[in-house]
């Protein structure tokens, strides 16, 4: 599965800790991320991650384009709900995921449910929608 990782500045450390905790599950999948989040996760876990532009420079739009072309199977975007971050990108990405039936988590609780489902095979239906060559 192709998994996209993103996090607002206030949630980047949480994303790193999440990826450390679930490194064993995530290692069996292809990961991509916006630049800063991806670098931090890769440094902490050793996982190979395809890096896109930073969020503020279009990384969210790059991942959104992959979502629109059904090239992403799961999106984890840890949102800082304190209101300090702009949520336009988050809202647009969530809408795209809804349009294309792509599982989306905006917080660690939902991300844990999705990653455990990934481990159990609950998301294998994505392989029918997005077959791997």
Backbone as a ProteinNet text record, in pm:
[ID]
protein_1_A
[PRIMARY]
XXXXXXXXXXXXXXXXXXXXXXXXXXXXXXXXXXXXXXXXXXXXXXXXXXXXXXXXXXXXXXXXXXXXXXXXXXXXXXXXXXXXXXXXXXXXXXXXXXXXXXXXXXXXXXXXXXXXXXXXXXXXXXXXXXXXX
[TERTIARY]
83.4	0	88	37.2	105.3	44.5	127.7	81.7	146.1	64.7	114	114.3	225	240.7	256.1	176.7	184.7	153.4	205.7	175.9	199.3	107.3	131.1	251.8	313.3	435.1	419.7	308.3	286.5	263.2	251.3	224.4	333.9	441.3	548.4	612.7	637.9	699	605.2	475.6	378.2	382.5	394.2	404.8	529.9	641.1	765.7	745.6	689.3	667.2	571.3	469.5	373.6	444.7	528.2	598	702.7	763.3	854.1	774.1	659.8	577.4	526.4	495	437.7	533.7	661.3	764	753.6	728	717.7	607.3	494.8	382.9	411.9	458.1	482.6	593.8	689.1	802.1	760.7	642.6	595	521.1	525.9	449.8	536.7	489.4	559.4	510.9	605.2	571.9	614.2	532.8	568.7	526.7	586.1	555.9	597.5	539.9	591.5	731.3	813.6	957.1	999.8	960.2	1009.3	959.8	832.9	777.6	848.6	865.4	931	1074.8	1148.4	1287.9	1296.8	1211.2	1212.5	1178.5	1078.6	1039.9	1149.8	1206	1311.6	1434.1	1472.1	1587.7	1562.6	1441	1409.5	1387.7	1339.7	1300.4	1387.7	1455.9	1531.2	1443.7	1315.1	1224.4	1252	1247.5	1261.2	1131.7	1144.9	1028.1	1052.9	959.7	965.5	923.5	1009.5	983.8	927.2	825.9	770.2	807.9	761.2	790.6	737.8	790.8	730.4	584.8	504.9	363	340.5	413.9	392.7	433.3	509	555.6	489.4	383	308.8	312	372.2	378.4	241.5	153	17.4	-53.1	-30.8	-90.9	-31.7	99	159.1	95.3	78.8	14.3	-131.7	-197.5	-335.9	-350.4	-254.4	-258	-247.8	-163.1	-151.8	-281.5	-346.3	-475.9	-577.3	-580.9	-676.2	-655.4	-533	-502.8	-504	-558.9	-574	-440.7	-336.3	-203.7	-167.2	-254.8	-234.3	-346.8	-311.7	-410.3	-452.1	-372.3	-399	-328.1	-396.9	-337.9	-345.2	-229.9	-221	-173	-260.3	-228.2	-262.3	-161.5	-185.5	-204.5	-324.8	-367.6	-351.2	-301	-293	-423.2	-514.3	-648.1	-651.3	-535.2	-531.7	-564.9	-570.1	-605.2	-486.6	-365.6	-246.5	-207.1	-252	-214.3	-331.7	-299	-400.5	-451.1	-579.3	-634.8	-689.8	-662.2	-713.7	-663.9	-533.7	-477.1	-539.9	-555.7	-616	-757.7	-836.3	-974.2	-980.2	-894.8	-894.4	-853.1	-752.4	-706.3	-812.3	-877.6	-984.2	-1097.2	-1132.1	-1236.9	-1195.1	-1068.6	-1019.8	-1025.3	-985.1	-990.2	-1133.9	-1227	-1367.7	-1416.3	-1377.2	-1418.4	-1369	-1247.2	-1182.6	-1179.2	-1256.3	-1265.4	-1129.2	-1050.3	-918.8	-923.4	-890	-891.1	-800.9	-851.7	-785.2	-792.6	-679.7	-677	-618.4	-685.9	-634.3	-584.8	-587.5	-537.8	-480.9	-406	-335.2	-430.8	-544.6	-638.4	-691.7	-733.1	-783.2	-670.8	-552	-437.1	-405.8	-414.7	-389.4	-490.3	-616.4	-719.4	-688.9	-654	-625.8	-500.8	-396.2	-273.3	-294.7	-372.2	-404.3	-490.2	-581.4	-660.3	-572.1	-473.8	-377.1	-304.2	-261.8	-192	-280.6	-407.5	-500.7	-547.4	-525	-572	-705.5	-755	-885.1	-886.6	-770.7	-764.3	-720.3	-717.7	-675.5	-766.8	-888.6	-978.3	-916.4	-823.3	-756.8	-674.6	-625.2	-548.2	-634.6	-764.7	-856.1	-876.1	-891	-912.6	-784.4	-671.9	-542.2	-443.1	-457	-369.6	-222.9	-137	7.2	58.4	151.8	205.6	311.1
-118.1	0	124.5	230	359.5	447.3	487.7	563.5	701	805.2	942.4	987.6	1050.8	1101.8	1252.8	1321.3	1466.6	1506.9	1621.9	1669.6	1819	1886.4	2027.1	2035.1	2152.5	2169.1	2119.6	2149.5	2109.9	1960.7	1886	1741.7	1656.9	1720.1	1644	1542.4	1581.8	1488.2	1371.3	1397.1	1289.6	1193.3	1246.8	1161.8	1075.1	1133.9	1057.6	943.9	974.7	872.5	763.8	804.6	710	614.7	669.7	587.6	496.7	541.6	453.8	335.9	366	261.8	160.1	206.2	118.9	91.9	105.6	87	-51.3	-153.2	-289	-303.4	-238.3	-244.1	-155.5	-33.9	61.3	15.5	-62	-105.2	-192.7	-252.1	-336.2	-260.7	-128	-46.3	66	129.3	243	370.9	448.5	570.9	693.6	796.7	927.2	1029.7	1147.1	1249.7	1385.8	1487.7	1621.6	1626.5	1719	1716.6	1708.7	1802.2	1805.9	1685.6	1654.5	1538.8	1412	1394.6	1275.7	1261	1371.6	1366.1	1325.7	1386	1354.4	1206.9	1156.6	1016.4	923.9	954.5	870.2	866.3	979.9	984	902.4	906.6	837.5	687.3	647.4	507.3	430.8	501.8	435.2	388.8	420.9	381.7	463.7	400.3	477.1	553.9	683	768	856.8	857.8	950.5	1087.3	1186.3	1320.8	1412.7	1487.2	1591.6	1727	1831.4	1966.3	1985	2082.3	2114.7	2157.2	2140.9	2175.9	2316.8	2413.1	2553	2582.1	2491.8	2514.3	2423.7	2355.5	2275.4	2125.4	2078.7	1934.9	1872.3	1943.5	1892.5	1877.8	1972.4	1964.5	1847.9	1821.8	1708.3	1577	1562.5	1441.5	1438.4	1553.4	1561	1514.5	1548.5	1503.4	1351.5	1292.2	1145.4	1082.4	1146.9	1099.1	1103.7	1214.5	1231.4	1127.8	1081.8	980	839.4	825.9	696.6	624.9	701.4	644	636.1	679.7	674.1	589	501.7	411.4	451.4	535.2	572.7	704.1	798.1	928.1	947.3	976.6	1012.2	1156.5	1247.7	1391	1437.3	1441.3	1480.4	1631.2	1669	1808.2	1870.5	1993.8	2070.4	2148.1	2096.9	2155.1	2279.3	2323.7	2441.6	2569.5	2563.4	2680	2763.3	2720.1	2796.7	2772	2662.4	2625.6	2651.1	2685.9	2701	2561.7	2544.1	2411.7	2397.6	2494.8	2484.7	2358.4	2328.5	2209	2082.5	2080.6	1965.4	1942.6	2049	2038	1987.8	2041.3	2000.2	1853.6	1812.7	1674.7	1578.6	1616.2	1532.4	1515.6	1623.3	1614.8	1520.3	1531.3	1442.6	1296.6	1270.8	1133.8	1083.6	1169.2	1130.9	1099.1	1182.1	1160.5	1027.4	989.2	871.6	751.3	757.7	646.5	601.5	697.4	669.4	695.3	595.2	613.9	730.6	812	935.8	950.5	977.7	1002.7	1139.8	1219.3	1351.9	1358	1243.2	1239.3	1100.9	1091	967	852.8	880.7	774.2	705.1	783.4	726.8	658.6	716.7	656.7	519.1	504.3	373.3	269.6	307.2	215	173.9	269.8	238.9	152.5	181.5	102.3	-39.7	-54.2	-189.9	-263.5	-192.1	-250.8	-290.6	-209.7	-240.2	-370.1	-384.6	-505.4	-629.2	-616.7	-729.4	-761.5	-670.4	-692.5	-627.3	-545.9	-481.5	-384.1	-338	-241.6	-306.9	-439.8	-509.1	-479.5	-433.6	-396.4	-287.3	-208.5	-104.3	-165.4	-288.8	-354.5	-384.1	-397	-416.7	-284	-177	-43.5	11	-19.4	35	-79.8	-165.5	-283.9	-244.6	-319	-297.8	-381.3	-326.4	-397.7	-494.8
0	0	0	-57.9	-60.1	48.8	143.9	259.8	260.2	275.2	282.7	428.4	469	605.4	600.7	683.8	691.7	834.4	877.2	1012.1	1019.9	1086.2	1118.4	1211.9	1218.9	1298.9	1442.1	1505.4	1643.7	1663	1553.2	1561.6	1497.2	1451.1	1385.3	1479.8	1604.5	1700	1727.9	1734.8	1753.3	1634.6	1512.5	1394.1	1400.9	1443.5	1457.2	1557.2	1674.1	1776.1	1727.2	1654.4	1597.9	1501.5	1415.3	1316.1	1381.1	1489.6	1564.4	1621	1680.7	1741.8	1639.7	1519.8	1417.7	1302.1	1327.7	1224.8	1159.3	1239.3	1186	1083.3	1106.3	1011.7	890.9	916.1	807.8	714	764.9	682	565.1	571.6	462.3	353.4	359.3	265.9	210.1	103.4	43.9	111.2	161.1	232.6	154	160.1	106.9	210.5	203.1	303	251.9	315.2	291	350.5	303.1	325.7	471.4	552.6	690.1	769	758.3	828.5	784.4	656	603.2	648.2	647.6	692.7	839.6	922.5	1065.1	1089.4	1020.9	1037.2	985.8	870.5	813.7	905.5	960.1	1051	1176.7	1228.7	1353.7	1335.1	1217.1	1197.1	1099.7	1010.7	905	789.7	794.3	685.9	560.1	441.9	317.9	291.4	265.6	244.6	123.7	30.2	-82.4	-30.4	-51.1	1.9	-105.7	-66.9	-152	-94.5	-157.4	-109.1	32.7	105.7	235.6	214.8	319.1	312.4	258.3	310.1	272.5	127.9	67.1	-69.7	-171.9	-133.2	-230.3	-207.7	-100.4	-74.1	-57.1	9.5	28.2	-106.3	-196.3	-329	-408.7	-391.6	-461	-415	-285.6	-233.5	-276.1	-275.5	-321.9	-466.3	-550.1	-689.4	-697.2	-614.2	-611.7	-560.8	-465.6	-417.1	-531.9	-604.4	-714.3	-824.3	-843.3	-943.9	-884.2	-761.7	-695.2	-675	-646.9	-625.6	-476.9	-389.9	-245.5	-186.9	-92.7	-33.6	107.5	172.8	310.8	339.4	402.2	436.7	587.6	646.6	788	794.6	834.7	841.5	982.6	1068.6	1207.3	1214.3	1250.7	1248.9	1386.5	1388.7	1512.8	1526.3	1605.9	1618.4	1706.9	1752.1	1839.9	1764.2	1633.1	1553.2	1508.9	1543.1	1503.8	1358.7	1303.8	1167.2	1072.1	948.8	844.6	807.7	795.7	767.5	626.1	538.2	401	331.3	347	282.3	339.6	471.1	537.7	486.1	477.9	431.2	286.9	202.1	61.2	47.9	122.7	116.2	171	279.2	334.8	233.7	162.7	60.1	-52.9	-97	-202.6	-158	-34.5	17.3	22.2	61.1	62	-79.5	-175.7	-315	-369	-330.8	-389.6	-295.6	-186.1	-90.5	-38.9	3.7	58.6	208.6	289.2	434.7	476	568.5	608.7	760.3	824	968.5	993.7	1074.7	1109.4	1253.7	1322.1	1460.3	1488.8	1597.7	1629.1	1662.8	1724	1758.9	1633.2	1535.2	1409.8	1333.2	1336.2	1267.8	1325.1	1456.6	1517.8	1470.1	1462.5	1414.5	1270	1186.6	1045.7	1030.5	1105.9	1093.3	1146.3	1251.7	1299.4	1195.8	1132.6	1024.7	907.3	877.5	772	804.7	929.3	974.5	959.2	992.4	986	844.5	751.1	614.4	584.7	677.8	658.2	540.7	498.5	388	256.9	253.1	130.1	12.3	37.2	-72.2	-158.8	-102.3	-180.5	-294.1	-276.6	-382.6	-505.5	-484.9	-597.5	-669.7	-591.6	-647.1	-709	-647.2	-689.1	-701.9	-805.7	-816.9	-835.4	-767	-779	-895	-968.6	-1085.2	-1043.4
[MASK]
+++++++++++++++++++++++++++++++++++++++++++++++++++++++++++++++++++++++++++++++++++++++++++++++++++++++++++++++++++++++++++++++++++++

